[in-house]
């Protein structure tokens, strides 16, 4: 058998990596500009005397390069991967299946134009436009050139052997899709090993930087506003209180705000970014403030379609990206001993086998598939998945976990996923002991556990938790946990103090 020289083997992953490079450059710039804007907003809120999220411990990181770079990886591995793979797939289909037919090319150009149009349907969105404008055509052209210069054109039967593993794995993994899929993936594939724990920590440490870059106003935790020309002091006070209740914080001075409300006659004019968005009577606003503010947010939302594209890319593009990376590594290794064609087929089959093996491991360890008949016995099980299933059962049945003998041992579990579900179960507890123990989990070393502890305190609806939550949120270095802490405070009835 003829062996191939790895240095001369060319894999389409090279084209994909070029698309990801373009995406990473744009994503870093996008997140960095968003961080600068957020820093300006948070600084103004802090100077005005409000409680801010992120707090001052995290605020300065917004001006650094690396949070923008690492945060940009989220867009690179989601929308960047999705558009790159779409451009490559279009190039392959046009070249291999339709013989470079001009009419088919026109169809692809129309689809591409449609994506650009949808991305700007509510107004010009710079970065969503740039992703589609730069990545898709570049990778389409590179793919068609690569195919035209390919030294070996495999027969159709071999060609399909490369393609079958991807849809087959997608179909098999789709059988696991439910509301707990992502949490179970975290528990079984990330928190079960040291490398996965590092990835999990990395993800939650940097995920909120890109998230802020494409959130709608309605999705943001805290928004800013200003009231102008409100002649009636009583009306102004009432407006300020309603806005505070919906986390629109009135700001002094001339700093940029998310919402500017001006009274013109009997009407309130809502504007943002120097653009009038809607006009409404005061009594209509007071009848349903959340509805009006949601409408305002929707009218100003430039990234709605982009968020949908990003989510779909995360579901489809990211798994395919992982597959191609594994395929590239295996292809390169097997090319040391096999011909190019044989190494490519071998890499595809190995990726299929690995994907099926991981699926079986994942399915076998999903706690959601385990039926618990005896909770006390399940809590003492040597099987971690069984214990987690028992904790889920306790939470679903609204039982008090502190009543079980295994409770003290569970409090000191070395497994973060077990502590996480323990904290979830403690949300429905009623004893003061479990409340005090729950407060201790605010110091847990795992981000997911800390965040869920804040959420569980909110579910218990014990206002005694407000003071310790406020203390933690002010000194925390964890932006993700701060987000949960702030939501818990609001759920418990705490409000920002109105400026004098």
C-alpha positions as CSV (number, residue, x, y, z in Angstrom):
1,X,0.0,0.0,0.0
2,X,1.3,3.5,-0.9
3,X,1.9,5.6,2.1
4,X,1.3,9.4,1.9
5,X,3.6,12.1,3.2
6,X,1.7,13.9,6.0
7,X,3.3,17.2,5.0
8,X,1.7,16.9,1.6
9,X,-1.7,15.7,2.8
10,X,-4.3,18.4,2.5
11,X,-7.5,18.3,4.6
12,X,-10.5,20.6,4.2
13,X,-10.1,21.5,7.9
14,X,-7.5,24.0,6.7
15,X,-10.3,25.9,4.9
16,X,-12.5,25.7,8.0
17,X,-9.7,27.0,10.3
18,X,-9.3,30.0,7.9
19,X,-13.0,30.8,8.3
20,X,-12.7,30.5,12.1
21,X,-9.7,32.8,12.1
22,X,-11.7,35.5,10.3
23,X,-14.5,34.9,12.8
24,X,-12.2,35.1,15.8
25,X,-10.8,38.5,14.6
26,X,-14.2,39.9,14.2
27,X,-15.6,38.3,17.4
28,X,-12.7,39.7,19.5
29,X,-13.4,43.2,18.1
30,X,-17.1,42.8,18.7
31,X,-16.8,41.7,22.3
32,X,-14.1,44.3,23.1
33,X,-16.3,47.1,21.8
34,X,-19.2,45.7,23.8
35,X,-17.0,45.5,26.9
36,X,-15.9,49.1,26.6
37,X,-19.6,50.2,26.3
38,X,-20.5,48.0,29.3
39,X,-17.7,49.4,31.4
40,X,-18.9,52.9,30.7
41,X,-22.4,52.0,31.8
42,X,-21.4,50.1,34.9
43,X,-19.0,52.8,35.9
44,X,-21.7,55.4,35.6
45,X,-24.1,53.2,37.6
46,X,-21.5,52.7,40.3
47,X,-20.7,56.4,40.6
48,X,-24.4,57.1,40.9
49,X,-24.6,54.8,43.9
50,X,-26.4,51.7,42.4
51,X,-25.5,48.1,43.0
52,X,-23.8,46.9,39.8
53,X,-23.4,43.6,38.0
54,X,-20.7,43.0,37.2
55,X,-19.3,44.6,40.3
56,X,-16.1,46.6,40.7
57,X,-14.1,43.3,41.2
58,X,-14.9,42.4,37.6
59,X,-15.4,45.8,36.1
60,X,-11.8,46.5,35.2
61,X,-11.5,43.2,33.3
62,X,-13.8,44.7,30.7
63,X,-11.0,47.0,29.5
64,X,-8.5,44.1,29.0
65,X,-7.8,42.3,25.8
66,X,-7.9,38.7,26.9
67,X,-11.6,38.6,28.1
68,X,-12.6,39.9,24.7
69,X,-10.4,37.3,23.0
70,X,-11.5,34.3,25.0
71,X,-15.1,35.5,25.0
72,X,-14.9,35.9,21.3
73,X,-14.3,32.1,21.0
74,X,-18.0,31.7,21.8
75,X,-19.0,33.5,18.5
76,X,-16.1,31.8,16.7
77,X,-17.2,28.3,17.6
78,X,-20.9,29.0,17.1
79,X,-21.9,31.5,14.4
80,X,-18.3,31.4,12.9
81,X,-18.4,27.6,12.6
82,X,-21.9,27.6,11.3
83,X,-21.3,30.2,8.5
84,X,-17.9,28.6,7.6
85,X,-19.4,25.1,7.3
86,X,-22.4,26.6,5.4
87,X,-20.0,28.2,2.9
88,X,-18.0,25.0,2.5
89,X,-21.1,22.9,2.1
90,X,-22.4,25.2,-0.6
91,X,-19.1,25.1,-2.4
92,X,-19.0,21.3,-2.3
93,X,-22.7,20.9,-3.4
94,X,-22.3,23.4,-6.3
95,X,-19.1,21.7,-7.5
96,X,-19.7,18.1,-6.9
97,X,-23.5,17.7,-7.2
98,X,-24.5,20.4,-9.7
99,X,-21.3,20.6,-11.9
100,X,-21.0,24.4,-11.1
101,X,-24.3,25.2,-12.7
102,X,-24.8,29.0,-12.9
103,X,-28.5,28.8,-12.0
104,X,-27.7,26.9,-8.8
105,X,-25.0,29.5,-8.1
106,X,-27.7,32.2,-8.4
107,X,-29.8,30.2,-5.9
108,X,-26.9,30.1,-3.4
109,X,-26.3,33.8,-3.9
110,X,-30.0,34.5,-3.2
111,X,-29.8,32.4,0.0
112,X,-26.7,34.3,1.1
113,X,-28.5,37.7,0.3
114,X,-31.4,36.5,2.3
115,X,-29.3,35.9,5.4
116,X,-27.8,39.4,5.1
117,X,-31.3,40.8,4.7
118,X,-32.7,39.0,7.7
119,X,-29.7,40.0,9.8
120,X,-30.6,43.6,9.2
121,X,-34.4,43.4,9.2
122,X,-34.7,45.8,12.2
123,X,-31.9,48.1,11.3
124,X,-28.3,47.8,10.3
125,X,-26.3,45.4,12.5
126,X,-22.6,45.8,11.8
127,X,-21.1,42.6,13.1
128,X,-23.8,40.1,12.0
129,X,-23.5,41.6,8.6
130,X,-19.7,41.3,8.6
131,X,-19.8,37.6,9.6
132,X,-22.0,36.7,6.6
133,X,-20.4,39.2,4.3
134,X,-16.8,38.1,4.8
135,X,-16.8,34.4,5.9
136,X,-19.4,32.7,3.6
137,X,-18.1,33.9,0.2
138,X,-14.4,33.4,1.2
139,X,-14.9,29.8,2.2
140,X,-17.2,29.1,-0.7
141,X,-14.5,30.3,-3.1
142,X,-11.7,28.4,-1.2
143,X,-13.7,25.2,-1.2
144,X,-14.4,25.3,-5.0
145,X,-10.8,26.0,-5.7
146,X,-9.7,23.2,-3.5
147,X,-12.0,20.8,-5.2
148,X,-10.9,21.9,-8.7
149,X,-7.3,21.3,-7.8
150,X,-7.8,18.0,-5.9
151,X,-5.3,15.5,-7.1
152,X,-7.6,12.6,-6.3
153,X,-11.4,12.6,-7.0
154,X,-12.9,9.7,-5.1
155,X,-15.7,7.7,-6.6
156,X,-19.3,8.5,-5.3
157,X,-19.4,5.4,-3.1
158,X,-16.2,6.6,-1.2
159,X,-17.5,10.1,-1.1
160,X,-20.6,9.1,0.7
161,X,-18.6,7.1,3.2
162,X,-17.1,10.5,4.4
163,X,-20.5,12.1,4.7
164,X,-22.6,9.4,6.3
165,X,-21.0,9.5,9.8
166,X,-22.1,13.1,10.4
167,X,-25.9,12.8,9.8
168,X,-25.8,9.3,11.4
169,X,-24.3,10.7,14.6
170,X,-26.6,13.6,14.5
171,X,-29.6,11.3,14.3
172,X,-28.3,9.1,17.1
173,X,-27.6,12.0,19.4
174,X,-31.0,13.6,18.6
175,X,-32.6,10.7,20.5
176,X,-31.1,12.2,23.6
177,X,-32.5,15.7,23.0
178,X,-34.7,16.9,25.9
179,X,-34.8,19.8,28.4
180,X,-32.0,18.3,30.5
181,X,-29.6,17.5,27.7
182,X,-27.2,20.3,28.2
183,X,-27.2,19.9,32.0
184,X,-26.6,16.2,31.6
185,X,-23.8,16.9,29.1
186,X,-22.2,19.1,31.7
187,X,-22.6,16.6,34.5
188,X,-21.4,13.5,32.6
189,X,-18.9,14.8,30.1
190,X,-17.4,17.9,31.8
191,X,-17.7,17.7,35.5
192,X,-16.7,14.0,35.6
193,X,-13.1,14.6,34.7
194,X,-10.3,17.2,35.4
195,X,-10.0,18.4,31.8
196,X,-13.8,18.8,31.5
197,X,-13.8,20.8,34.8
198,X,-11.3,23.2,33.4
199,X,-13.3,23.6,30.2
200,X,-16.5,24.2,32.3
201,X,-14.7,26.8,34.4
202,X,-13.3,28.5,31.3
203,X,-16.8,28.6,29.7
204,X,-18.6,30.1,32.7
205,X,-15.7,32.5,33.3
206,X,-15.9,34.1,29.9
207,X,-19.4,33.3,28.5
208,X,-21.0,36.6,29.8
209,X,-18.6,38.8,27.8
210,X,-20.0,37.7,24.4
211,X,-23.5,37.4,25.8
212,X,-23.6,41.1,26.6
213,X,-22.6,41.9,23.0
214,X,-25.9,40.6,21.4
215,X,-28.5,40.7,24.2
216,X,-31.7,42.6,23.7
217,X,-32.5,45.3,26.4
218,X,-35.2,42.9,27.8
219,X,-32.5,40.3,28.3
220,X,-30.1,42.5,30.1
221,X,-29.9,42.4,33.9
222,X,-29.8,46.1,34.5
223,X,-30.8,49.0,32.1
224,X,-30.3,52.7,32.4
225,X,-32.8,55.5,31.7
226,X,-33.3,59.2,32.0
227,X,-36.5,61.3,32.5
228,X,-36.6,64.7,30.8
229,X,-39.1,67.5,30.7
230,X,-41.5,65.8,33.1
231,X,-43.3,68.8,34.4
232,X,-45.4,67.1,37.0
233,X,-43.2,66.0,40.0
234,X,-45.7,63.4,41.0
235,X,-45.7,61.9,37.6
236,X,-41.9,61.9,37.5
237,X,-41.7,60.1,40.9
238,X,-44.2,57.5,39.8
239,X,-42.3,56.9,36.5
240,X,-39.0,56.6,38.4
241,X,-40.5,54.0,40.8
242,X,-42.1,51.9,37.9
243,X,-38.8,52.0,36.0
244,X,-36.8,51.0,39.1
245,X,-39.2,48.1,39.6
246,X,-38.4,46.9,36.1
247,X,-34.6,47.4,36.5
248,X,-34.4,50.5,34.4
249,X,-32.3,52.7,36.7
250,X,-32.8,56.5,36.3
251,X,-29.5,58.2,35.7
252,X,-28.4,61.8,36.4
253,X,-26.3,64.0,34.1
254,X,-25.8,63.5,30.4
255,X,-24.3,60.0,30.2
256,X,-25.6,57.7,27.5
257,X,-28.7,55.7,28.6
258,X,-30.6,52.8,27.2
259,X,-34.0,54.6,27.5
260,X,-34.8,58.3,27.3
261,X,-38.3,59.3,28.3
262,X,-39.5,62.8,27.3
263,X,-42.9,64.3,28.0
264,X,-44.4,66.1,25.1
265,X,-47.9,67.3,25.9
266,X,-49.9,64.4,27.3
267,X,-47.6,61.8,25.7
268,X,-44.4,60.0,26.8
269,X,-41.9,59.6,24.0
270,X,-39.5,56.6,24.4
271,X,-36.3,57.0,22.5
272,X,-32.8,55.5,22.4
273,X,-29.6,56.1,20.4
274,X,-31.1,59.4,19.3
275,X,-34.0,57.6,17.6
276,X,-37.7,57.9,18.6
277,X,-39.0,54.4,19.2
278,X,-42.5,54.7,20.5
279,X,-45.0,57.2,21.9
280,X,-47.6,56.4,24.5
281,X,-50.0,58.0,27.0
282,X,-48.9,58.0,30.6
283,X,-51.9,56.0,31.8
284,X,-51.3,53.4,29.1
285,X,-47.7,52.9,30.4
286,X,-48.8,52.6,34.0
287,X,-51.5,50.1,33.0
288,X,-48.7,47.6,32.1
289,X,-45.1,48.9,32.3
290,X,-43.5,45.5,31.6
291,X,-45.4,45.1,28.3
292,X,-44.5,48.7,27.2
293,X,-40.8,48.1,28.0
294,X,-40.8,44.8,26.2
295,X,-42.2,46.5,23.2
296,X,-39.6,49.2,23.4
297,X,-36.9,46.5,23.7
298,X,-38.2,44.6,20.7
299,X,-38.2,47.7,18.5
300,X,-34.6,48.4,19.4
301,X,-33.4,44.9,19.1
302,X,-30.9,44.6,16.2
303,X,-29.6,41.1,17.0
304,X,-32.8,39.0,17.2
305,X,-32.1,37.1,14.0
306,X,-28.4,36.9,14.9
307,X,-29.1,35.3,18.2
308,X,-31.3,32.6,16.4
309,X,-28.5,32.0,13.9
310,X,-26.0,31.7,16.8
311,X,-28.1,29.2,18.7
312,X,-28.7,27.0,15.6
313,X,-24.9,27.2,14.9
314,X,-24.2,26.1,18.5
315,X,-26.5,23.1,18.1
316,X,-25.3,22.1,14.6
317,X,-22.1,23.9,13.7
318,X,-20.2,23.3,17.0
319,X,-20.7,19.5,17.0
320,X,-19.6,19.3,13.3
321,X,-16.6,21.5,14.2
322,X,-15.6,19.0,16.9
323,X,-16.1,16.1,14.4
324,X,-13.9,17.8,11.8
325,X,-11.1,18.5,14.4
326,X,-11.1,14.9,15.4
327,X,-11.2,13.8,11.8
328,X,-8.2,16.1,11.0
329,X,-6.1,14.7,13.8
330,X,-6.9,11.0,13.0
331,X,-6.4,11.6,9.3
332,X,-3.0,13.2,9.9
333,X,-1.9,10.3,12.1
334,X,-3.2,7.5,9.8
335,X,-1.6,9.2,6.8
336,X,1.7,8.2,8.2
337,X,0.9,4.6,7.4
338,X,-1.9,4.6,4.8
339,X,-2.7,6.2,1.5
340,X,-4.7,9.4,1.5
341,X,-7.9,7.7,0.5
342,X,-7.6,4.9,3.1
343,X,-6.6,7.3,5.8
344,X,-9.6,9.6,5.1
345,X,-12.0,6.6,5.2
346,X,-10.3,5.3,8.4
347,X,-10.6,8.7,10.1
348,X,-14.3,8.9,9.2
349,X,-15.0,5.4,10.6
350,X,-13.0,6.1,13.8
351,X,-14.9,9.3,14.3
352,X,-18.1,7.4,14.0
353,X,-17.0,4.8,16.5
354,X,-15.8,7.4,19.0
355,X,-19.1,9.3,18.6
356,X,-21.2,6.2,19.2
357,X,-19.0,5.2,22.2
358,X,-19.4,8.6,23.8
359,X,-23.2,8.4,23.2
360,X,-23.5,5.1,24.9
361,X,-21.4,6.3,27.8
362,X,-23.5,9.4,28.1
363,X,-26.8,7.6,27.8
364,X,-25.8,5.0,30.4
365,X,-24.9,7.6,32.9
366,X,-27.9,10.0,32.5
367,X,-29.5,10.3,35.9
368,X,-32.8,11.3,34.1
369,X,-33.1,7.8,32.8
370,X,-33.0,6.2,36.3
371,X,-36.2,5.4,38.1
372,X,-35.9,5.8,41.9
373,X,-38.2,3.6,44.0
374,X,-36.4,3.8,47.4
375,X,-34.9,7.3,48.0
376,X,-33.0,6.5,51.2
377,X,-31.3,3.5,49.6
378,X,-30.6,5.5,46.4
379,X,-28.9,8.2,48.4
380,X,-26.5,5.6,49.9
381,X,-25.7,4.1,46.5
382,X,-22.1,3.8,45.3
383,X,-23.3,5.0,41.8
384,X,-23.1,8.8,41.5
385,X,-25.8,8.8,38.8
386,X,-28.2,7.0,41.1
387,X,-27.6,9.5,43.9
388,X,-28.2,12.4,41.6
389,X,-31.4,10.8,40.4
390,X,-32.5,10.5,44.0
391,X,-31.8,14.2,44.6
392,X,-33.8,15.1,41.5
393,X,-36.7,12.9,42.8
394,X,-36.6,14.7,46.2
395,X,-36.8,18.1,44.5
396,X,-39.6,17.0,42.2
397,X,-41.6,15.6,45.1
398,X,-40.8,18.7,47.2
399,X,-39.4,16.6,50.1
400,X,-36.9,18.0,52.7
401,X,-33.4,16.6,51.9
402,X,-32.3,17.4,55.5
403,X,-34.6,14.7,56.8
404,X,-32.5,11.9,55.2
405,X,-29.6,10.2,57.0
406,X,-27.3,10.7,54.0
407,X,-27.7,14.5,54.2
408,X,-24.5,15.2,56.2
409,X,-22.4,13.1,53.8
410,X,-23.9,14.8,50.8
411,X,-22.9,18.2,52.1
412,X,-19.3,17.2,51.8
413,X,-19.5,15.5,48.4
414,X,-16.3,15.8,46.3
415,X,-18.4,15.8,43.1
416,X,-19.6,19.2,41.9
417,X,-22.5,17.8,40.0
418,X,-23.7,16.0,43.1
419,X,-23.4,19.2,45.2
420,X,-25.2,21.1,42.4
421,X,-28.3,18.8,42.6
422,X,-28.1,18.8,46.4
423,X,-28.4,22.6,46.3
424,X,-31.3,22.2,43.8
425,X,-33.1,19.9,46.3
426,X,-32.4,22.2,49.2
427,X,-34.5,24.9,47.4
428,X,-37.7,23.0,48.5
429,X,-36.5,22.3,52.0
430,X,-38.2,23.9,55.0
431,X,-35.9,23.5,57.9
432,X,-33.7,26.3,59.3
433,X,-30.7,23.9,59.2
434,X,-30.9,23.4,55.5
435,X,-31.3,27.2,55.0
436,X,-28.0,27.8,57.0
437,X,-26.3,25.0,55.1
438,X,-27.5,26.5,51.8
439,X,-25.8,29.8,52.7
440,X,-22.5,27.9,53.1
441,X,-22.7,26.8,49.4
442,X,-22.4,30.5,48.4
443,X,-18.7,29.8,49.0
444,X,-18.5,26.6,47.0
445,X,-15.5,26.4,44.7
446,X,-17.6,25.5,41.7
447,X,-19.4,28.2,39.7
448,X,-22.5,26.2,38.9
449,X,-23.0,25.2,42.6
450,X,-22.5,28.8,43.8
451,X,-24.9,30.1,41.2
452,X,-27.6,27.5,42.0
453,X,-27.2,28.3,45.7
454,X,-28.3,31.8,45.0
455,X,-31.2,30.6,42.9
456,X,-32.3,28.1,45.6
457,X,-32.3,30.9,48.2
458,X,-34.7,32.8,46.0
459,X,-37.0,29.8,45.6
460,X,-37.1,29.4,49.4
461,X,-38.4,33.0,49.5
462,X,-36.8,33.6,52.9
463,X,-35.9,37.3,53.1
464,X,-33.2,36.6,55.7
465,X,-31.1,35.7,52.7
466,X,-31.0,39.2,51.3
467,X,-28.3,40.5,53.6
468,X,-25.8,37.6,53.0
469,X,-26.5,37.7,49.3
470,X,-25.8,41.5,49.2
471,X,-22.5,40.8,51.1
472,X,-21.5,38.2,48.6
473,X,-22.4,40.0,45.4
474,X,-20.3,43.0,46.4
475,X,-17.1,41.0,46.9
476,X,-17.5,38.2,44.4
477,X,-15.0,37.8,41.6
478,X,-17.5,35.6,39.7
479,X,-19.6,37.5,37.2
480,X,-21.8,34.5,36.5
481,X,-22.6,34.0,40.1
482,X,-23.3,37.7,40.5
483,X,-25.9,37.4,37.8
484,X,-27.8,34.7,39.8
485,X,-27.3,36.7,43.0
486,X,-28.9,39.8,41.6
487,X,-31.8,37.8,40.3
488,X,-32.2,36.2,43.7
489,X,-32.3,39.6,45.3
490,X,-35.0,40.9,43.0
491,X,-37.0,37.7,43.5
492,X,-36.8,38.2,47.3
493,X,-38.3,41.7,46.9
494,X,-35.1,43.8,47.2
495,X,-35.0,46.9,45.0
496,X,-32.3,49.4,44.0
497,X,-32.5,52.6,45.9
498,X,-34.0,55.6,44.0
499,X,-31.6,58.5,43.6
500,X,-32.5,61.7,45.4
